[in-house]
Amino acid sequence: MTNKVLKMFGFLPIALAMMTGPGLVGAQESSSDTVRVAVVRDMAGFDPQQFVTGNFYLIKNLYDSLIEYTPEGKAVPSLASAWAIADDNLSISLTLREDVLFHSGNQFNAAAVAATLEKATDPERGQNVFSTMSVVKDWTMDGDFQITINFKNPTSDRQMLDLAQFLLPIDPAGMDNVATAPAGTGAYLLEERLVGQSLTLRANPNYWRKGEPATETIVFTVFDDDDSATAALESGIADIIYSGSSRSAIRLGDAGYQIIKGPGKLTQVFRINSTRGPFQNQKFRQAFNFMMDRENILRIAYSGLGDITALPWAAVSPAYDASYIKEFAFDVDKAKALLAETGLSAAEMNDWALLVRSRETDQVIAQIVQASLAAAGLDIKLNVLGAAEWREDLLGGNFAAVVAAVGNVQKFPSRVSTNSIYRTSNNPVFGDPHPHPDYVAAIERVNTTVGSDADVQAAYDTLNRVLVEEAFVIPITTYETGLIVAAPNVSGFTVDIDNMFVARTVVVK
Amino acid sequence: MRKSFQSATKTIRNLMTRKGVVFSVFFLGALSFLAIFADLLGFDYLTQNLIASLQPPSAEYWFGTDELGRDILSRVVYGTRTSLVTSAGAVTIAALLGVPIGLIAGFFGGWRDAVLMRVVDVMLALPAILFAMALIAILGKGQMAAMIAVGITGTPSFARITRAQVLSLRNRDFVTAVEAFGGSATYAMFRTILPNSWSPIVVQAIVLASVAILLEAALSFLGMGVAPPTPSWGEMLRTGKSYLYEAPYYAVLPGIILTLTILSFDTIGRAMTDLLEGRHDLGDHTSKDAEPTK
């Protein structure tokens, strides 16, 4: 009830904040045994293999990874206390901790990891992890706490570690119902969920990391929009906003709140369905490399929090190459020249609509893109859909072009193929056979190159060149996902490589 | 003809004795003028000036600029087109559906009346905004869909008003005379009763126009109106809400225009209702009522 009232009258704290200015920072103290987190969307499910941003505030609190990364990308132990990569780069052996229990009280062991791998390799159940498993041949258990994952081809160290970091073991006893009931080893247990309103987590008394979690209860309150969440923080109703907008974060930062950014950015891209209409023409697609007004999109849609990019990678990615930003800078004249080479009529070039999510940021980007296209002579309409319809069309490939983010761009480059548009097989947009065989080959080369640094770099360079030439995805800008804005009395943040919310070390003074 | 012209002139003259009505007519007239001749007057709602986003009101931008550096005044003016066209279309649809329903129900009575009025009751029982949203979910988003949705939600009020008017006229001598001379039911309904029922229907049209504008704005506010970059007041309020802290004028100024427009339609509608109820001396009527009893 409180949540409903809060949401209904969310504008009142906004008005209050407007009248009183930034003086409200830290106006109210909260109890130290509870951390109150405002989120702007409800969770999608409890399956840790459903790596969607809506679940990012839950996954690392209910589950643990086999290994973890520091913000700098260094692998550190987690549920796996040690690992060894074979000299031939065909396997990785993981030694598992023996003092870990699942929330059910069941022992965490190699059988649980094997069951989790089994789920991940199932195209029906593997969710976002499935495509990552394409490089895995099989696995073998060597006792209760030792497991070896074997790969089809020699695989780079980084890719193996990425896979281990991506795996969050699920209790075999809860495997079948994991979408609706968490079954992990994480620092918190699910206490209560009120669909669309709130979610409460309670400290796991058997948690294996000594001294953690630091706070007994975490309450996530779902707000309808960023403004209401911001008002909640300013009025002291929440201690933290997770995954709010960059614009609000900048304003709150100016008012004295903490902004915690992580390395796990998303990349906003212009996705193109190259099987449709004028987009079957490669020159036409390539023209879009020059039609993205990246600087202004970053400044207006994300208040400058992020980086412009012409490749999908975040800056920490080993495949990141800043030179592409200059080469593919916004240039209407270059775009016009390429459009002129397409041989398409004006009617053919304008025979499509840009699919747009009804979210404010998406509409802003879409309108800037629309204006840029108009400057190059393309007159296109926007097809604005609500979140559910938009997602259905996006994941079903029912679009000509759409602006939508891609993730996993801060890790091993081939991990980008976990995103639907980048999948090398079973691609929901392109179908099979894949219409861009050069891209598939480039990903394969990246996956299988384990030689010298020069060889590896050459594989990355090839992939980057193929990406801009095939131009079925036009990267625009990276932006902060999982941005944390916190009151000054909150501390102990653990920055996650994927920008997931890690509550176990957070305290409110 | 001459008599009805004189009557209309007298009605307008009476209406114009009210300051509120004068202001409302002037305001709506000015708004309509700007909306119709926006292109000729140089308003540009589309051109982005990205380096001038969220500029406060100034000599260059009277209402400031939005997040994409577009002139808010121009977007308000073009938004007027969206609102007025949607409103006019919705009122037309509502009248075209509602008036015949009311005519048939009132004229024939009996089971036809019972069936039609129960249908109308069901429609009235549904909240207009929810009904409109459900229709848009079926029809898809866009101005036409909004127009149809708002029009259908306005149908019951026309049906009710028309039916009430028909019931009051149905047994009058001039109707009986038409029937006695062999006039068909259709003739009696559309050529005899309807011409004598126009006044409350016109008033209802004006009242519904304000409701339609509000409903269209509400739908746009919820993201179910016209697609960007076409401006609408509701969409401006929705987007402007997100910038209340940085640029309060963004939401407030379109909001004021929306409020004044609804208020203007409502003022005219209420004044006409007063006139039809026989309270012609409108200007004095209000002030006399306000005086304390001695």
Interface residues (C-beta under 8 A of the other chain):
Chain A: F11 I14 A15 A17 M18 D225 D226 D227 R247 R251 D293 N296 R299 I300 V356 S358 E360 Q363 V364 A366 Q367 I368 Q370 A371 K381 L382 N383 V384 G386
Chain B: L46 Q48 L50 S53 E67 L68 K141 G223 A227 P228 P229 T239 K241 S242 L244 Y245 E246 P248
